[in-house]
Amino acid sequence: MTDETKKLRHAPQKGVSDSEQHPFQAEAPAKPVGRTLKVRKIGNSLGIVLPKDVLAKLRVGEGDELSVSETPDGVALQSANHDSADLMKLAEEIMAKRRRVLKALAQ
C-alpha cells in the first residue's frame, strides 16, 4: 500500500451533511457482542458446535429442535421444543382458571 493510498484510506469520508461544519462520516458497524463460533464441515454439511453453556441457556440437548428467526440485527436461536411446551402450560393454566367461561362457551 502506498503512502497516498494510506492517506486516502484514513481520510474522513465525505457524505451527507447537515451543514458544512458537521459532515456525516460513515462508521463501521459495531462488532456483535458475544462469542465467535467457527463454521465446520459436519459430514456433507456445514454447521456450528454450540458450547455446553449455550445449550444450557437454550435448554436444549441432542435431538431437540432450534427455531431460527430473522431479526433486525441478524438471526436469533430459540428452543422450538420449549416454545410449544410453554404454550401448552399457559393454555392449561388458562383453561383451569376460566373453566366456567369455557364450559359456557362450549354449550
Residue pairs with C-beta under 8 A, 6 or more apart in sequence:
1 9
12 23
12 25
13 24
13 25
13 26
14 23
15 23
15 24
15 25
15 26
16 24
17 23
17 24
18 24
32 73
32 74
35 51
37 48
37 49
37 50
38 48
39 46
39 47
39 48
40 46
40 47
40 48
40 49
50 58
55 61
58 66
58 77
58 78
58 79
59 79
59 82
60 66
60 79
60 81
60 82
64 79
64 80
64 81
65 79
65 80
65 81
66 77
66 78
66 79
66 80
67 77
67 78
67 79
67 80
67 83
68 75
68 76
68 77
69 75
69 76
69 78
95 102
